[in-house]
Amino acid sequence: MTKADIVNEVSKNTGIEKIVVQRTIEAMMETIKSTLERGDNVYLRGFGSFVVKKRAEKTARNISKQTTIIIPAHYIPSFKPAKTFVTKVKENVKIQ
């Protein structure tokens, strides 16, 4: 499902114009991104949490060149789904 599909689905389910839904979804995504960029987390009860995780410094190797490099510690965005969300997916998604 793409962002356009989400806009269409929300518009269909709520009766709100697509352009309003699109602006709302864009604003929500921008808010989440800017919050994570500040180092803060976003918690959506029943859905999940967008959190900033710290990755430790590590040594990586380039096997073809036989060299090693140090990858410095850094932060990455991550999503952790809520337990109720995970449970519903486990119950409803069938492996084909």
C-alpha positions in Angstrom: 0.0 0.0 0.0 1.4 3.4 -1.0 0.8 6.8 0.5 -1.7 7.5 -2.3 -3.6 4.3 -1.4 -3.8 5.4 2.2 -5.1 8.8 1.2 -7.7 7.2 -1.0 -8.8 4.8 1.7 -9.0 7.4 4.4 -10.9 9.7 2.1 -13.3 7.0 1.2 -13.9 5.9 4.8 -14.3 9.4 6.2 -15.9 11.4 3.4 -13.1 14.0 3.6 -11.7 15.4 0.4 -8.5 13.7 -0.8 -6.5 16.9 -0.8 -7.3 17.6 2.8 -6.5 14.0 3.8 -3.2 14.2 1.8 -2.2 17.4 3.6 -3.1 15.9 6.9 -1.0 12.8 6.3 1.9 14.9 5.0 1.8 17.1 8.1 1.7 14.0 10.4 4.7 12.5 8.6 6.6 15.8 8.8 5.8 16.1 12.5 7.0 12.6 13.2 10.2 13.2 11.2 11.0 16.5 12.9 10.4 15.0 16.3 12.8 12.1 15.7 15.4 14.5 14.2 15.3 16.4 17.6 16.0 13.1 19.3 12.5 12.7 20.8 10.3 9.6 20.4 6.7 9.5 19.2 4.2 7.2 20.9 0.9 6.2 19.2 -1.1 4.1 21.7 -2.5 0.9 20.0 -0.3 1.4 16.9 3.3 1.7 17.9 6.3 3.9 18.8 8.7 5.7 16.5 11.9 5.8 18.5 15.5 7.0 18.0 18.0 4.1 18.6 21.7 4.5 19.2 24.0 2.2 17.2 27.3 1.5 18.9 30.6 2.0 17.1 31.8 -1.0 15.2 34.5 -2.3 13.0 33.6 -3.4 9.5 35.7 -5.2 6.9 35.8 -4.9 3.1 36.7 -8.4 2.2 37.6 -7.7 -1.4 40.2 -5.0 -0.4 41.2 -6.7 2.8 40.7 -3.4 4.8 38.9 -2.5 8.0 37.1 0.6 8.8 35.5 2.0 11.9 31.8 2.9 11.7 31.2 5.6 14.3 28.3 5.4 16.8 25.2 6.9 15.3 21.5 7.2 15.8 18.8 5.7 13.5 15.0 6.0 13.5 13.1 2.8 14.3 9.5 1.6 14.6 8.3 -0.7 17.3 4.7 -1.9 16.9 2.3 -2.1 19.8 1.7 -5.6 21.3 -2.0 -5.4 20.3 -1.0 -4.5 16.8 1.5 -7.4 16.6 -1.1 -9.8 17.9 -3.7 -8.8 15.4 -1.2 -9.2 12.5 -0.2 -12.7 13.8 -3.8 -13.8 14.0 -5.0 -12.4 10.6 -2.1 -12.7 8.2 -1.9 -16.2 6.5 1.4 -17.4 5.1 0.9 -18.5 1.5 
